[in-house]
Amino acid sequence: MTISIYIVKRHVVGCCGNSHPASMLVVDSRLMKTKSACVGMLLHPSPLKNTAFADGQQSPCTPMKPLKQSVNIPNLINTNGHRILNSGEGMNLKQIAEFVKIEHTLFSLPFVLIGYLIAAEEFNQGYGIDLLYILVAAVGARGLAMALNRIIDRDIDAANPRTQGRHLASGTMSMQTAWMLSAVFLLMLLISAGLLNEVALMMAWLPVLAFMIYPYMKRFTWLCHFWLGLCLGLAPAGAWVAIAADTHGWAAITGLFDTQTEFLWAPTILPISLGVALWIAAFDINYARMDVESDREQGIHSFPSKFGERATTRTTIQLSLLWFACFAFSDPMEGIWFLAASGLMAIANIYVVLRKDSFSDFQTTLFRVSMLTGWVLLASLIIGFAIEVPTGLED
């Protein structure tokens, strides 16, 4: 049984709990005039029998006693070691970065830049201020995705020992603050997209919809890993569309030009986006290994919890080969650099998964190798564009 201490700015007599994060039952509002604070115990869930109280309420939880003196709320902590925030207290940049896992932006950012560079090279434009708008939009999109995931999954996080320390699950951030951050990230995405062009602004709502759907997928199907891949696969496609639309408008997407129909995105950016989707799906399937027991207890649908360890390893290898094939097929500069980098990183990812038991911290190793994948591919693309080495020898 997990017990966490939570603080409220009310003087409460009664109980709290019933397995819902930070739920409190106010049964004596007369004492609120004292402006004291109360310490409550949150149970996940409690095996105790229903307890009857003077107000007629019954709940399987532990009684609480009011404190007789005021408590300095911001200085109190819960049993997970996290300080409980006063509802009026702000958060600094470090706490916000921790909330949205800013380091995870390193997964999508190189592929955003890949999509941008391919379009800029193909259409000979986009260098300069457009790059800044695309980067701000990418940070906004990533922050929004993480914030929505934390908000929607707060109950699941609170019941999982690995994630109980997250801000909303532990009570170190209010829902109001989380929604405000979500609004800020959404504005970053939409304003930046609008400064690019009308097509980029309209298409920016597509990832927003995908972000809202993702947290609910795990409640119904193990295909949630592939939906997450889709969310990140939109990153290079979005950057490409933002630049391509400057030249061709909506035809960059529809392929409907005045004299012909041509899908400009099909030869290069489509296989790259598909490769990113498969790559992220492979990573997320392995990431879910940490929560197999918790997922099974809560009825969360993940690939490892449904199919087991061997199937997870086998599927990861298959997905790694598939995303390598996608990147190899795209071959944006028709040279050896991107192809070689794709093969190298596919081998590295497969090696880590096959030798997972030999690493002291498999998840950290996998995270670093996966994060490195995008940056190696980006570097190879830049090298290829710079020196343009052909695939075959010239006569």
TALINFEN-V526804 format. One record per pair of residues at least 4 apart in sequence whose C-alpha atoms are under 8 Angstrom apart, sorted by the first residue. I is the first residue (numbers start at 0). J is the second residue. Records with the same first field share a line. If there is no record, write none. Layout:
I=J + J
This chain:
0=42 + 43 + 44 + 45
1=42 + 43 + 44
2=40 + 41 + 42 + 43 + 78
3=40 + 41 + 42 + 77 + 78 + 79
4=38 + 39 + 40 + 41 + 76 + 77 + 78
5=21 + 38 + 39 + 40 + 41 + 76 + 77 + 83 + 170
6=36 + 37 + 38 + 39 + 72 + 75 + 83
7=36 + 37 + 38
8=34 + 35 + 36 + 37 + 72
9=31 + 34 + 35 + 36 + 37
10=27 + 28 + 30 + 31 + 33 + 34 + 35 + 36 + 37 + 65 + 66
11=24 + 25 + 26 + 27 + 28 + 30 + 31 + 37 + 63 + 64 + 65
12=25 + 26 + 27 + 62 + 63 + 64 + 65
13=24 + 25 + 26 + 27 + 52 + 62 + 63 + 64
14=23 + 24 + 39 + 58 + 60 + 61 + 62 + 63
15=22 + 23 + 24 + 39 + 40 + 41 + 58 + 60 + 61 + 62 + 63
16=20 + 21 + 22 + 23 + 40 + 41 + 42 + 43 + 44 + 45 + 58 + 59 + 60 + 61
17=22 + 41 + 42 + 43 + 44 + 45 + 58 + 59 + 60
18=41 + 42 + 43 + 44 + 45
19=41 + 43 + 154
20=41 + 154 + 157 + 168 + 169
21=41 + 170
22=41
23=39
26=54
27=31
28=32
30=34
31=35
34=69
35=66 + 67 + 68 + 69 + 70
36=65 + 66 + 68 + 69 + 70 + 72
37=64 + 65 + 66
38=63 + 64 + 65 + 66
39=63
40=61 + 63
42=60
43=158
45=59 + 60
46=59
47=59 + 60
48=59 + 60
49=57 + 58 + 59 + 60
50=57 + 58 + 59 + 60
51=55 + 56 + 57 + 58
52=56 + 57
71=75
72=83 + 84 + 85
73=82 + 83 + 84 + 85
74=82 + 83
75=82 + 83
76=80 + 81 + 82 + 83
77=81 + 82 + 83 + 169
79=163 + 164 + 169
81=164 + 169 + 171
82=171
83=170 + 171 + 172
84=88 + 170 + 171 + 172 + 173
86=173
90=94 + 95
91=95
92=96
93=97
94=98
95=99
96=100 + 101
97=101
98=145 + 146 + 165 + 166
99=141 + 142 + 145 + 146
100=104 + 145
101=105 + 142
103=107
104=108 + 138 + 141
105=109 + 370
106=110 + 369 + 370 + 373
107=111 + 231 + 234 + 373
108=112 + 134 + 137 + 234
109=113 + 373 + 374 + 376 + 377
110=114 + 234 + 235 + 275 + 373 + 377
111=115 + 133 + 134 + 137 + 234 + 235 + 236 + 237 + 238
112=116 + 235 + 238 + 377
113=117 + 235 + 377 + 380
114=118 + 234 + 235 + 236 + 237 + 238 + 239 + 268
115=119 + 125 + 130 + 235 + 238 + 239 + 242
116=120
117=121 + 239 + 331
118=122 + 123 + 124 + 125 + 238 + 239 + 240 + 242 + 243
119=123 + 124 + 125 + 126 + 242 + 243
120=124
122=242 + 243 + 246
124=242
125=129 + 130 + 242
126=130
127=131
128=132
129=133 + 195 + 242
130=134
131=135
132=136 + 191 + 192 + 194 + 195
133=137 + 191 + 192 + 238 + 241
134=138
135=139 + 187 + 188 + 191
136=140 + 187 + 188 + 189 + 190 + 191 + 192
137=141 + 188 + 234
138=142 + 184 + 187 + 188
139=143 + 183 + 184 + 185 + 186 + 187 + 188
140=144 + 184 + 185 + 187 + 188 + 206 + 207
141=145
142=146 + 181 + 184
143=147 + 180 + 181 + 182 + 184 + 185 + 207 + 210
144=148 + 207 + 210 + 211
145=149
146=150 + 177 + 178 + 180 + 181
147=151 + 181 + 210 + 211 + 214
148=152 + 210 + 211 + 213 + 214
149=153 + 167
150=167 + 174 + 177 + 178
151=214 + 215
152=156 + 214
153=157 + 167 + 168
154=158 + 168
155=159 + 297
156=160 + 161 + 162 + 163 + 165 + 168
157=162 + 163 + 164 + 168 + 169
158=162 + 163
159=163 + 290 + 293
160=293
161=290
162=168
163=168 + 169
164=168 + 169
165=169 + 171
166=170 + 171 + 172
167=171 + 172 + 173 + 174
172=176 + 177
173=177
174=178
175=179
176=180
177=181
178=182
179=183
180=184
181=185
182=186
183=187
184=188
185=189
186=190
187=191
188=192 + 203
189=193 + 200 + 203
190=194 + 200
191=195
192=196 + 197 + 199 + 200 + 203 + 241
193=197 + 199 + 200
195=199 + 200 + 241 + 242 + 245
196=200 + 241 + 244 + 245
197=201
198=202 + 240 + 241 + 244 + 248 + 249
199=203 + 237 + 240 + 241 + 244
200=204
202=206 + 237
203=207 + 237
204=208
205=209
206=210 + 230 + 233
207=211
208=212
209=213 + 226 + 230
210=214 + 230
211=215
212=216
213=217 + 223 + 226 + 227
214=218
215=219
216=220 + 221 + 222 + 223 + 226
217=221 + 222 + 223 + 299 + 300 + 301
218=298 + 299 + 300
219=299 + 300
220=300 + 301
221=300 + 301 + 302 + 305
222=226 + 301 + 302
223=227 + 300 + 301
224=228 + 279 + 280 + 281 + 283 + 284 + 301 + 302
225=229 + 276 + 277 + 279 + 280
226=230 + 280
227=231 + 276 + 279 + 280
228=232 + 275 + 276 + 277 + 278 + 279 + 280
229=233 + 273 + 276
230=234 + 276
231=275 + 276 + 279
232=236 + 272 + 273 + 274 + 275 + 276
233=237 + 272
234=238 + 272
235=239 + 268 + 271 + 272
236=240 + 268 + 269 + 272
237=241
238=242
239=243 + 268
240=244 + 251 + 252
241=245
242=246
243=247 + 248 + 251
244=248 + 249 + 250 + 251
247=251
249=253 + 254
250=254 + 255 + 256
251=262 + 263 + 264
252=262 + 263 + 264
253=262
254=260 + 261 + 262 + 263
255=259 + 260 + 261
256=260 + 261
264=268 + 269
265=269 + 270
266=270 + 329
267=271 + 329 + 330 + 331
268=272 + 329
269=273
270=274 + 325 + 326 + 328 + 329
271=275 + 325 + 326 + 329
272=276
273=277 + 322 + 325
274=278 + 321 + 322 + 323 + 324 + 325 + 326
275=279 + 322
276=280
277=281 + 318 + 319 + 321 + 322
278=282 + 318 + 319 + 322
279=283
280=284 + 318
281=285 + 314 + 315 + 318 + 319
282=286 + 315 + 365 + 366 + 369
283=287
284=288 + 301 + 302 + 303 + 311 + 315
285=303 + 311 + 312 + 315
286=362
287=291 + 301 + 302 + 303
288=303 + 304 + 308
290=294
291=295 + 301 + 303 + 304
292=296 + 304
293=297
294=298 + 299 + 300 + 301 + 304
295=299 + 300 + 304
300=304 + 305
301=305
302=306 + 307 + 311
303=307 + 308 + 310 + 311
306=310 + 311
307=311
308=312
309=313
310=314
311=315
312=316 + 352 + 353
313=317
314=318
315=319 + 349 + 352
316=320 + 349 + 352
317=321
318=322
319=323 + 345 + 348 + 349
320=324 + 345
321=325
322=326
323=327 + 341 + 342 + 345
324=328
325=329
326=330 + 337 + 338 + 341
327=337 + 338 + 341
330=334 + 337 + 338
331=337 + 380
332=337 + 380 + 383 + 384 + 387
333=389 + 390
334=338 + 383 + 387 + 388 + 389 + 390
335=339 + 383 + 388 + 389 + 390
336=340 + 379 + 380 + 382 + 383
337=341 + 376 + 379 + 380 + 383
338=342
339=343
340=344 + 375 + 376 + 379
341=345 + 376
342=346
343=347
344=348 + 368 + 372 + 375
345=349
346=350
347=351 + 368
348=352 + 365 + 368 + 369
349=353
350=354
351=355 + 361 + 364 + 365
352=365
354=358
355=361
356=361
358=364
360=364
361=365
362=366
363=367
364=368
365=369
366=370
367=371
368=372
369=373
370=374
371=375
372=376
373=377
374=378
375=379
376=380
377=381
378=382
379=383
380=384
381=385
382=386 + 387
383=387 + 388
